[in-house]
Amino acid sequence: MKFNCWNPSAGDPRQLEYAGQRPVQEVFEELKYRLESQGYLRQYFLLNREREEGREIPKDTGVFFIIGFGSNEGMLLRAYLRLCENDKPITKSFITGKALG
């Protein structure tokens, strides 16, 4: 999954120019669609409030998932963003999802 956007160059349409980062909500909706279409989401899929409201995914950010299984809770999915702030690597909560059964 890509977090950045590229457009054809005005000077040479064979070249691409960096056009910014994708909005958090757009990335969230794409992940939700992919998981739902595969039948992985059955309960809920929530975007962390800190990441909402038109913000863009920070540049040079990675995403990773942690999946936990419980005996009666089903599957818990957590997504985190890995990025740098003030030249220090940090991890921030991004999405929480749950599938019962």
CNS distance restraints for C-alpha pairs under 8 A (distance, minus, plus):
assign (resid   3 and name CA) (resid  21 and name CA) 5.80 0.50 0.50
assign (resid   3 and name CA) (resid  22 and name CA) 5.31 0.50 0.50
assign (resid   3 and name CA) (resid  27 and name CA) 7.41 0.50 0.50
assign (resid   3 and name CA) (resid  57 and name CA) 6.49 0.50 0.50
assign (resid   3 and name CA) (resid  59 and name CA) 7.85 0.50 0.50
assign (resid   3 and name CA) (resid  61 and name CA) 7.79 0.50 0.50
assign (resid   4 and name CA) (resid  18 and name CA) 7.66 0.50 0.50
assign (resid   4 and name CA) (resid  19 and name CA) 7.49 0.50 0.50
assign (resid   4 and name CA) (resid  20 and name CA) 5.86 0.50 0.50
assign (resid   4 and name CA) (resid  21 and name CA) 4.21 0.50 0.50
assign (resid   4 and name CA) (resid  22 and name CA) 5.52 0.50 0.50
assign (resid   4 and name CA) (resid  59 and name CA) 7.49 0.50 0.50
assign (resid   5 and name CA) (resid  18 and name CA) 6.23 0.50 0.50
assign (resid   5 and name CA) (resid  19 and name CA) 5.17 0.50 0.50
assign (resid   5 and name CA) (resid  20 and name CA) 5.45 0.50 0.50
assign (resid   5 and name CA) (resid  21 and name CA) 5.71 0.50 0.50
assign (resid   5 and name CA) (resid  22 and name CA) 6.39 0.50 0.50
assign (resid   6 and name CA) (resid  16 and name CA) 5.92 0.50 0.50
assign (resid   6 and name CA) (resid  17 and name CA) 5.46 0.50 0.50
assign (resid   6 and name CA) (resid  18 and name CA) 4.71 0.50 0.50
assign (resid   6 and name CA) (resid  19 and name CA) 5.04 0.50 0.50
assign (resid   6 and name CA) (resid  20 and name CA) 7.40 0.50 0.50
assign (resid   7 and name CA) (resid  16 and name CA) 5.40 0.50 0.50
assign (resid   7 and name CA) (resid  17 and name CA) 5.39 0.50 0.50
assign (resid   7 and name CA) (resid  18 and name CA) 6.65 0.50 0.50
assign (resid   7 and name CA) (resid  19 and name CA) 6.22 0.50 0.50
assign (resid   8 and name CA) (resid  12 and name CA) 7.37 0.50 0.50
assign (resid   8 and name CA) (resid  13 and name CA) 4.87 0.50 0.50
assign (resid   8 and name CA) (resid  14 and name CA) 6.70 0.50 0.50
assign (resid   8 and name CA) (resid  15 and name CA) 5.83 0.50 0.50
assign (resid   8 and name CA) (resid  16 and name CA) 4.52 0.50 0.50
assign (resid   8 and name CA) (resid  17 and name CA) 6.13 0.50 0.50
assign (resid   9 and name CA) (resid  13 and name CA) 4.94 0.50 0.50
assign (resid   9 and name CA) (resid  14 and name CA) 7.19 0.50 0.50
assign (resid   9 and name CA) (resid  15 and name CA) 5.43 0.50 0.50
assign (resid   9 and name CA) (resid  16 and name CA) 5.19 0.50 0.50
assign (resid   9 and name CA) (resid  17 and name CA) 5.51 0.50 0.50
assign (resid  21 and name CA) (resid  56 and name CA) 5.70 0.50 0.50
assign (resid  21 and name CA) (resid  57 and name CA) 5.90 0.50 0.50
assign (resid  21 and name CA) (resid  58 and name CA) 6.92 0.50 0.50
assign (resid  21 and name CA) (resid  59 and name CA) 6.65 0.50 0.50
assign (resid  22 and name CA) (resid  26 and name CA) 6.77 0.50 0.50
assign (resid  22 and name CA) (resid  27 and name CA) 6.92 0.50 0.50
assign (resid  22 and name CA) (resid  56 and name CA) 5.51 0.50 0.50
assign (resid  22 and name CA) (resid  57 and name CA) 5.99 0.50 0.50
assign (resid  23 and name CA) (resid  27 and name CA) 6.58 0.50 0.50
assign (resid  23 and name CA) (resid  54 and name CA) 5.94 0.50 0.50
assign (resid  23 and name CA) (resid  55 and name CA) 5.58 0.50 0.50
assign (resid  23 and name CA) (resid  56 and name CA) 4.02 0.50 0.50
assign (resid  23 and name CA) (resid  57 and name CA) 5.97 0.50 0.50
assign (resid  24 and name CA) (resid  28 and name CA) 6.14 0.50 0.50
assign (resid  24 and name CA) (resid  51 and name CA) 6.52 0.50 0.50
assign (resid  24 and name CA) (resid  52 and name CA) 6.55 0.50 0.50
assign (resid  24 and name CA) (resid  54 and name CA) 6.73 0.50 0.50
assign (resid  24 and name CA) (resid  55 and name CA) 5.74 0.50 0.50
assign (resid  24 and name CA) (resid  56 and name CA) 5.19 0.50 0.50
assign (resid  24 and name CA) (resid  57 and name CA) 5.46 0.50 0.50
assign (resid  25 and name CA) (resid  29 and name CA) 6.13 0.50 0.50
assign (resid  25 and name CA) (resid  52 and name CA) 6.48 0.50 0.50
assign (resid  25 and name CA) (resid  53 and name CA) 7.54 0.50 0.50
assign (resid  25 and name CA) (resid  54 and name CA) 6.81 0.50 0.50
assign (resid  25 and name CA) (resid  55 and name CA) 7.81 0.50 0.50
assign (resid  26 and name CA) (resid  30 and name CA) 6.25 0.50 0.50
assign (resid  27 and name CA) (resid  31 and name CA) 6.23 0.50 0.50
assign (resid  28 and name CA) (resid  32 and name CA) 6.10 0.50 0.50
assign (resid  28 and name CA) (resid  47 and name CA) 6.96 0.50 0.50
assign (resid  28 and name CA) (resid  95 and name CA) 7.84 0.50 0.50
assign (resid  29 and name CA) (resid  33 and name CA) 6.06 0.50 0.50
assign (resid  30 and name CA) (resid  34 and name CA) 6.17 0.50 0.50
assign (resid  31 and name CA) (resid  35 and name CA) 6.20 0.50 0.50
assign (resid  32 and name CA) (resid  36 and name CA) 6.01 0.50 0.50
assign (resid  32 and name CA) (resid  41 and name CA) 7.91 0.50 0.50
assign (resid  32 and name CA) (resid  45 and name CA) 7.09 0.50 0.50
assign (resid  33 and name CA) (resid  37 and name CA) 5.95 0.50 0.50
assign (resid  34 and name CA) (resid  38 and name CA) 6.46 0.50 0.50
assign (resid  35 and name CA) (resid  39 and name CA) 6.37 0.50 0.50
assign (resid  35 and name CA) (resid  40 and name CA) 5.20 0.50 0.50
assign (resid  35 and name CA) (resid  41 and name CA) 5.98 0.50 0.50
assign (resid  36 and name CA) (resid  40 and name CA) 5.67 0.50 0.50
assign (resid  36 and name CA) (resid  41 and name CA) 5.13 0.50 0.50
assign (resid  36 and name CA) (resid  42 and name CA) 7.75 0.50 0.50
assign (resid  40 and name CA) (resid  99 and name CA) 6.94 0.50 0.50
assign (resid  41 and name CA) (resid  45 and name CA) 7.27 0.50 0.50
assign (resid  41 and name CA) (resid  97 and name CA) 7.42 0.50 0.50
assign (resid  41 and name CA) (resid  98 and name CA) 6.86 0.50 0.50
assign (resid  41 and name CA) (resid  99 and name CA) 5.46 0.50 0.50
assign (resid  42 and name CA) (resid  98 and name CA) 7.12 0.50 0.50
assign (resid  42 and name CA) (resid  99 and name CA) 4.72 0.50 0.50
assign (resid  42 and name CA) (resid 100 and name CA) 6.51 0.50 0.50
assign (resid  43 and name CA) (resid  97 and name CA) 7.46 0.50 0.50
assign (resid  43 and name CA) (resid  98 and name CA) 5.39 0.50 0.50
assign (resid  43 and name CA) (resid  99 and name CA) 4.77 0.50 0.50
assign (resid  43 and name CA) (resid 100 and name CA) 6.20 0.50 0.50
assign (resid  44 and name CA) (resid  97 and name CA) 5.33 0.50 0.50
assign (resid  44 and name CA) (resid  98 and name CA) 5.39 0.50 0.50
assign (resid  44 and name CA) (resid  99 and name CA) 6.96 0.50 0.50
assign (resid  45 and name CA) (resid  95 and name CA) 7.00 0.50 0.50
assign (resid  45 and name CA) (resid  96 and name CA) 5.78 0.50 0.50
assign (resid  45 and name CA) (resid  97 and name CA) 4.06 0.50 0.50
assign (resid  45 and name CA) (resid  98 and name CA) 6.59 0.50 0.50
assign (resid  46 and name CA) (resid  95 and name CA) 5.57 0.50 0.50
assign (resid  46 and name CA) (resid  96 and name CA) 5.28 0.50 0.50
assign (resid  46 and name CA) (resid  97 and name CA) 6.11 0.50 0.50
assign (resid  47 and name CA) (resid  51 and name CA) 7.05 0.50 0.50
assign (resid  47 and name CA) (resid  52 and name CA) 7.11 0.50 0.50
assign (resid  47 and name CA) (resid  94 and name CA) 6.14 0.50 0.50
assign (resid  47 and name CA) (resid  95 and name CA) 4.60 0.50 0.50
assign (resid  47 and name CA) (resid  96 and name CA) 6.68 0.50 0.50
assign (resid  48 and name CA) (resid  52 and name CA) 6.98 0.50 0.50
assign (resid  48 and name CA) (resid  93 and name CA) 6.69 0.50 0.50
assign (resid  48 and name CA) (resid  94 and name CA) 5.23 0.50 0.50
assign (resid  48 and name CA) (resid  95 and name CA) 5.53 0.50 0.50
assign (resid  48 and name CA) (resid  96 and name CA) 7.41 0.50 0.50
assign (resid  51 and name CA) (resid  55 and name CA) 6.66 0.50 0.50
assign (resid  51 and name CA) (resid  94 and name CA) 6.70 0.50 0.50
assign (resid  57 and name CA) (resid  61 and name CA) 7.09 0.50 0.50
assign (resid  58 and name CA) (resid  83 and name CA) 7.36 0.50 0.50
assign (resid  59 and name CA) (resid  83 and name CA) 8.00 0.50 0.50
assign (resid  60 and name CA) (resid  83 and name CA) 6.60 0.50 0.50
assign (resid  60 and name CA) (resid  84 and name CA) 7.96 0.50 0.50
assign (resid  61 and name CA) (resid  81 and name CA) 6.45 0.50 0.50
assign (resid  61 and name CA) (resid  82 and name CA) 5.59 0.50 0.50
assign (resid  61 and name CA) (resid  83 and name CA) 4.72 0.50 0.50
assign (resid  61 and name CA) (resid  84 and name CA) 7.72 0.50 0.50
assign (resid  62 and name CA) (resid  81 and name CA) 5.68 0.50 0.50
assign (resid  62 and name CA) (resid  82 and name CA) 4.99 0.50 0.50
assign (resid  62 and name CA) (resid  83 and name CA) 6.57 0.50 0.50
assign (resid  63 and name CA) (resid  79 and name CA) 6.77 0.50 0.50
assign (resid  63 and name CA) (resid  80 and name CA) 5.60 0.50 0.50
assign (resid  63 and name CA) (resid  81 and name CA) 4.59 0.50 0.50
assign (resid  63 and name CA) (resid  82 and name CA) 5.98 0.50 0.50
assign (resid  64 and name CA) (resid  79 and name CA) 5.71 0.50 0.50
assign (resid  64 and name CA) (resid  80 and name CA) 5.48 0.50 0.50
assign (resid  64 and name CA) (resid  81 and name CA) 6.66 0.50 0.50
assign (resid  64 and name CA) (resid  82 and name CA) 7.62 0.50 0.50
assign (resid  65 and name CA) (resid  77 and name CA) 6.84 0.50 0.50
assign (resid  65 and name CA) (resid  78 and name CA) 5.56 0.50 0.50
assign (resid  65 and name CA) (resid  79 and name CA) 4.44 0.50 0.50
assign (resid  65 and name CA) (resid  80 and name CA) 6.33 0.50 0.50
assign (resid  66 and name CA) (resid  77 and name CA) 5.94 0.50 0.50
assign (resid  66 and name CA) (resid  78 and name CA) 5.26 0.50 0.50
assign (resid  66 and name CA) (resid  79 and name CA) 6.50 0.50 0.50
assign (resid  67 and name CA) (resid  75 and name CA) 6.86 0.50 0.50
assign (resid  67 and name CA) (resid  76 and name CA) 5.67 0.50 0.50
assign (resid  67 and name CA) (resid  77 and name CA) 4.64 0.50 0.50
assign (resid  67 and name CA) (resid  78 and name CA) 6.44 0.50 0.50
assign (resid  68 and name CA) (resid  75 and name CA) 5.74 0.50 0.50
assign (resid  68 and name CA) (resid  76 and name CA) 5.10 0.50 0.50
assign (resid  68 and name CA) (resid  77 and name CA) 6.56 0.50 0.50
assign (resid  69 and name CA) (resid  73 and name CA) 7.43 0.50 0.50
assign (resid  69 and name CA) (resid  74 and name CA) 5.85 0.50 0.50
assign (resid  69 and name CA) (resid  75 and name CA) 4.66 0.50 0.50
assign (resid  69 and name CA) (resid  76 and name CA) 6.36 0.50 0.50
assign (resid  70 and name CA) (resid  74 and name CA) 5.39 0.50 0.50
assign (resid  70 and name CA) (resid  75 and name CA) 6.50 0.50 0.50
assign (resid  72 and name CA) (resid 101 and name CA) 7.80 0.50 0.50
assign (resid  73 and name CA) (resid 100 and name CA) 6.19 0.50 0.50
assign (resid  73 and name CA) (resid 101 and name CA) 7.61 0.50 0.50
assign (resid  74 and name CA) (resid  98 and name CA) 7.23 0.50 0.50
assign (resid  74 and name CA) (resid  99 and name CA) 5.79 0.50 0.50
assign (resid  74 and name CA) (resid 100 and name CA) 4.32 0.50 0.50
assign (resid  74 and name CA) (resid 101 and name CA) 5.13 0.50 0.50
assign (resid  75 and name CA) (resid  98 and name CA) 5.68 0.50 0.50
assign (resid  75 and name CA) (resid  99 and name CA) 5.21 0.50 0.50
assign (resid  75 and name CA) (resid 100 and name CA) 6.34 0.50 0.50
assign (resid  75 and name CA) (resid 101 and name CA) 7.68 0.50 0.50
assign (resid  76 and name CA) (resid  96 and name CA) 7.46 0.50 0.50
assign (resid  76 and name CA) (resid  97 and name CA) 5.90 0.50 0.50
assign (resid  76 and name CA) (resid  98 and name CA) 4.58 0.50 0.50
assign (resid  76 and name CA) (resid  99 and name CA) 6.63 0.50 0.50
assign (resid  77 and name CA) (resid  95 and name CA) 8.00 0.50 0.50
assign (resid  77 and name CA) (resid  96 and name CA) 5.75 0.50 0.50
assign (resid  77 and name CA) (resid  97 and name CA) 4.85 0.50 0.50
assign (resid  77 and name CA) (resid  98 and name CA) 5.96 0.50 0.50
assign (resid  78 and name CA) (resid  93 and name CA) 7.67 0.50 0.50
assign (resid  78 and name CA) (resid  94 and name CA) 7.56 0.50 0.50
assign (resid  78 and name CA) (resid  95 and name CA) 5.71 0.50 0.50
assign (resid  78 and name CA) (resid  96 and name CA) 4.58 0.50 0.50
assign (resid  78 and name CA) (resid  97 and name CA) 6.30 0.50 0.50
assign (resid  79 and name CA) (resid  93 and name CA) 6.43 0.50 0.50
assign (resid  79 and name CA) (resid  94 and name CA) 5.36 0.50 0.50
assign (resid  79 and name CA) (resid  95 and name CA) 4.90 0.50 0.50
assign (resid  79 and name CA) (resid  96 and name CA) 6.40 0.50 0.50
assign (resid  80 and name CA) (resid  91 and name CA) 6.39 0.50 0.50
assign (resid  80 and name CA) (resid  92 and name CA) 5.48 0.50 0.50
assign (resid  80 and name CA) (resid  93 and name CA) 4.58 0.50 0.50
assign (resid  80 and name CA) (resid  94 and name CA) 4.92 0.50 0.50
assign (resid  80 and name CA) (resid  95 and name CA) 6.92 0.50 0.50
assign (resid  81 and name CA) (resid  91 and name CA) 5.60 0.50 0.50
assign (resid  81 and name CA) (resid  92 and name CA) 5.20 0.50 0.50
assign (resid  81 and name CA) (resid  93 and name CA) 6.42 0.50 0.50
assign (resid  81 and name CA) (resid  94 and name CA) 6.16 0.50 0.50
assign (resid  82 and name CA) (resid  89 and name CA) 7.03 0.50 0.50
assign (resid  82 and name CA) (resid  90 and name CA) 5.86 0.50 0.50
assign (resid  82 and name CA) (resid  91 and name CA) 4.63 0.50 0.50
assign (resid  82 and name CA) (resid  92 and name CA) 6.64 0.50 0.50
assign (resid  83 and name CA) (resid  89 and name CA) 5.62 0.50 0.50
assign (resid  83 and name CA) (resid  90 and name CA) 5.54 0.50 0.50
assign (resid  83 and name CA) (resid  91 and name CA) 6.48 0.50 0.50
assign (resid  84 and name CA) (resid  88 and name CA) 5.12 0.50 0.50
assign (resid  84 and name CA) (resid  89 and name CA) 4.32 0.50 0.50
assign (resid  84 and name CA) (resid  90 and name CA) 5.80 0.50 0.50
assign (resid  85 and name CA) (resid  89 and name CA) 6.52 0.50 0.50
assign (resid  85 and name CA) (resid  90 and name CA) 6.92 0.50 0.50
